[in-house]
Amino acid sequence: MRVAIIGAGFSGLIFSKYLLKSNIDVDLFEEHKFVGMPEHCTGIVSSLTERLIGDEAEKNRLSQYNGLNISGTKEKVYLSTRDPVIKLNRKKLEEDLLYSFIKNGGRDYLSTKVDEISDLSRNRYDAIIIADGVNGFLHKMVGLGFKGRIVYGINQEFCIRSLEDHFTVKFDRVTSNNFFSWYVPLKDKVILGTGVENQRELMSTQYRLKKLYNIDKKEYKTYGGLIISGVNKSLIRKNNIFVIGDAAGMNKPLTGGGLYPNALSAYLTYVLIKKGFNLLESLESSIKFTLALLFKSNHLSIALQRNPEIVDELIDIIKKSGLINDINRNIDYDFHFDIIYKSIRSRNSHKFLYNFFKKDPIKFFKLSKSLIKDIT
Ligand SMILES: Cc1cc2nc3c(=O)[nH]c(=O)nc-3n(C[C@H](O)[C@H](O)[C@H](O)COP(=O)(O)OP(=O)(O)OC[C@H]3O[C@@H](n4cnc5c(N)ncnc54)[C@H](O)[C@@H]3O)c2cc1C
């Protein structure tokens, strides 16, 4: 069995790893001379995702946090997670994944741009996997992949020592625009980032974010890119051609995180092949399963990004109803639906829902509507 993967970003690399592990020959094509470039990602994942990625992730752990601050326009809450949240060195992670791939017998074709799928046909691949990212033209050319909502994301790094030891995500209209902003303290630096729906607002929003955290130093590094938010039920397979990664909208709808869904899907493909399913069935089932999982928190995510006041209400009521005690240390950073599911099923949820309804029926109905859309 032989597979071609086009694009050596995170998704192409993690699928390469698990397909090689399934004893499948993999040819990996990448238009750039190096992997991990251009840098765009913050690199925050759960411990589960770190385990799914494997040794390459563990080696590239830059920091870890026992939870996160979630902030609305006024309210703030600290939630501790079941397992630590990890900040990875993203560039080095991709370099190490490529290194392992070559060491384990994979064939890499760096500096090789694939202009058309038919370029590969002479090699008669059993499957062709397009992992060309959200900007890639190849998946669009074959009529596959993501067509939904994108936001513009930016990260800036500052050489300052933070007094905070938690990272913060903030939903408001000042430091982001229909998305959220983030503050990530590391040993000797801080990463500030935000997402905006309107590209023209990117720098002014980032400026306000700097002001909020009282950072008057000049950044030493800026990077970013398009973030996928709001997955759609897109076509991911045509005959033996598949699309994965950002190109397929395999991203958590709330944060745009792509590492968890792709690591999960690659791992599931490996498990299915090991259980005796054929390659094409395994790829299709694991990608579709992952997309269905992401879809479960789709509407809720967009409702929270667009209505940060709902986040305030939720935080306030989570604290007052005692729900915080139920969800603390009981949630996984990457598994968003789990947080919602656990909250609804927890013993304090009736108090929470009743208080919320009493306090603001309109916001309550807005939230319920998106939850119902997600659950049904
Ligand atoms: C600001 C920002 C912050 C983020 N933070 C996080 C985070 O904290 N946690 C998280 O999980 N995710 C995060 N993400 C999302 C994550 O970075 C992406 O989901 C992930 O990198 C997507 O990987 P990919 O392989 O699908 O696409 P890409 O990384 O875009 O890779 C596509 C690759 O394909 C190559 N390519 C394209 N066309 C061709 C062609 N025709 N021939 C050959 N090669 C080709 C490109 O050169 C590129 O290397 C963030 C994204 C942004 C923008």
The ligand as a Gaussian input file, in Angstrom:
#p B3LYP/6-31G(d) Opt

LIG

0 1
 C       -2.783000      32.561000      15.116000
 C       -3.045000      31.078000      15.192000
 C       -2.979000      30.434000      16.422000
 C       -3.246000      29.063000      16.507000
 N       -3.147000      28.447000      17.732000
 C       -3.398000      27.126000      17.846000
 C       -3.261000      26.469000      19.107000
 O       -2.904000      27.083000      20.114000
 N       -3.546000      25.127000      19.167000
 C       -3.942000      24.417000      18.068000
 O       -4.220000      23.210000      18.188000
 N       -4.057000      25.018000      16.853000
 C       -3.795000      26.351000      16.717000
 N       -3.885000      26.959000      15.486000
 C       -4.329000      26.159000      14.331000
 C       -3.205000      25.283000      13.788000
 O       -2.034000      26.038000      13.649000
 C       -3.619000      24.723000      12.430000
 O       -4.850000      24.049000      12.584000
 C       -2.588000      23.748000      11.869000
 O       -1.308000      24.311000      11.832000
 C       -3.026000      23.360000      10.461000
 O       -2.122000      22.475000       9.919000
 P       -2.300000      21.979000       8.409000
 O       -1.230000      20.987000       8.206000
 O       -3.697000      21.560000       8.156000
 O       -2.072000      23.280000       7.510000
 P       -0.741000      24.151000       7.290000
 O        0.023000      24.296000       8.551000
 O       -1.195000      25.389000       6.597000
 O        0.157000      23.278000       6.297000
 C       -0.122000      23.152000       4.944000
 C        1.189000      22.773000       4.264000
 O        0.938000      22.406000       2.913000
 C        1.943000      22.970000       2.082000
 N        1.363000      23.067000       0.733000
 C        0.280000      23.799000       0.361000
 N        0.001000      23.605000      -0.943000
 C        0.928000      22.728000      -1.411000
 C        1.159000      22.136000      -2.692000
 N        0.387000      22.413000      -3.737000
 N        2.205000      21.276000      -2.833000
 C        3.020000      20.988000      -1.769000
 N        2.846000      21.528000      -0.538000
 C        1.807000      22.377000      -0.356000
 C        2.238000      24.315000       2.738000
 O        3.493000      24.813000       2.359000
 C        2.174000      23.943000       4.219000
 O        3.419000      23.519000       4.710000
 C       -3.598000      28.324000      15.350000
 C       -3.641000      28.965000      14.106000
 C       -3.357000      30.323000      14.020000
 C       -3.401000      31.006000      12.687000

